[in-house]
Amino acid sequence: MNTQMILNELSLIFQEILKRDNIVLTSETTAQDVEGWNSLTNMLLISRIEKDFNVHFTFRDIVRFKNVGDICNAILTKTQ
């Protein structure tokens, strides 16, 4: 698994959770860049990401996420 594969899967997750087909994520994407990505949807997204990638994020992991690239890096680290 590489970063681009993770980004593609994350884009699909975001599209489904936020009910918007036009979401394309990059490593630099932040919550301010995506309409509807707020504190409530963030928890739904994290839960779905954990389930789909079979990983678990600690509270410390989550508060350190500044952009989608941080999420990708955490997934890569936890799946190796």
Residue pairs with C-beta under 8 A, 6 or more apart in sequence:
1 75
1 76
1 79
3 27
3 69
3 72
3 76
6 53
6 72
6 75
6 76
7 25
7 26
7 27
7 68
7 72
9 52
9 53
10 25
10 49
10 68
10 71
10 72
11 23
11 24
11 25
13 45
13 48
13 49
13 52
14 20
14 23
14 25
14 34
14 37
14 45
15 21
15 22
15 23
16 48
17 41
17 44
17 45
17 48
18 34
18 35
18 36
18 37
18 41
19 36
20 35
20 36
23 34
25 34
25 68
26 68
26 69
27 67
27 68
27 69
27 72
28 67
28 68
28 69
29 67
29 68
30 66
30 67
30 68
31 37
31 38
31 42
37 45
46 57
46 62
49 55
49 57
49 71
49 75
50 56
50 57
53 75
53 78
53 79
54 79
55 74
55 75
55 78
55 79
56 78
57 74
57 78
61 74
64 70
65 71
65 74
